[in-house]
Amino acid sequence: MYTNHGETVSVPDLNGYTYDEGIDILENASLEYEVSVDSGFSTDLKPLAVLKQFPEANSQVKTGRKVYLTLNARNAPMLKMPNLINTPLKNVQEILSNMGLERGDIVYVPDIGINVVLEQKYRGVNVPEGFEIPKGARIDLVVGDGLGNQILEVPNLSNMDEIDAEFLILGSGLRVGNKNFVDNDTVPAGKIFMQTPAAGTQVKTGELIELWISKENF
């Protein structure tokens, strides 16, 4: 197929095509192109794929007309993590969507706050408000199940391995809080030597247990 100069052609739909593919399509249609200095970002498209075009697809233009292309950014722009702690789950989806983030897994734990966010995680790590994360990131949530009124006794975690202590904490209806790795010559590396609240303390389900763990010396 070929076109004569001055004739009209239909602008092809370039959405989703790579930059190189888009150029080939435009050249075959006897159209010029220019890449916009601005770029957007979509997690659904490959880096540098065509995100927008002007004129729009199927527009009738003269041969040689320039089509302006906006490409998908090579890297996701960075966003500041919002504070979702103590936010009702029903409001979280809207907050994340408005910021260009995705809601990931929801894990329910015993807590008096029913469907209230207790922790916000990115790639398995708690992230505070203001922490920079890429647009499109999946944010996992730890949420209260509303069953936090039961009174429990904190188990004794002294001299336990970190992993064993975590299993015991979770199995007791409690949650693992901060883990502090500290030099301690009197306790083997990887062992718990202090906790708060202390063993035997009466607490409600879902209480955070902070641990101090002997750090390995190299």
Sequence and secondary structure as in RCSB ss.txt:
>XXXX:A:sequence
MYTNHGETVSVPDLNGYTYDEGIDILENASLEYEVSVDSGFSTDLKPLAVLKQFPEANSQVKTGRKVYLTLNARN
APMLKMPNLINTPLKNVQEILSNMGLERGDIVYVPDIGINVVLEQKYRGVNVPEGFEIPKGARIDLVVGDGLGNQ
ILEVPNLSNMDEIDAEFLILGSGLRVGNKNFVDNDTVPAGKIFMQTPAAGTQVKTGELIELWISKENF
>XXXX:A:secstr
    TT EEE    TT BHHHHHHHHHHTT EEEE S  B  TTS TTBEEEEES TT EEETT EEEEEEB SS
  EEE    TT BHHHHHHHHHHHT EEEEEEEE  SSEEEEEEEEETTEE  TT EEETT EEEEEEEES TT 
EEE    TT BHHHHHHHHHHTT EEEEEEEE  TTS TTBEEEEES TT EEETT EEEEEEE    
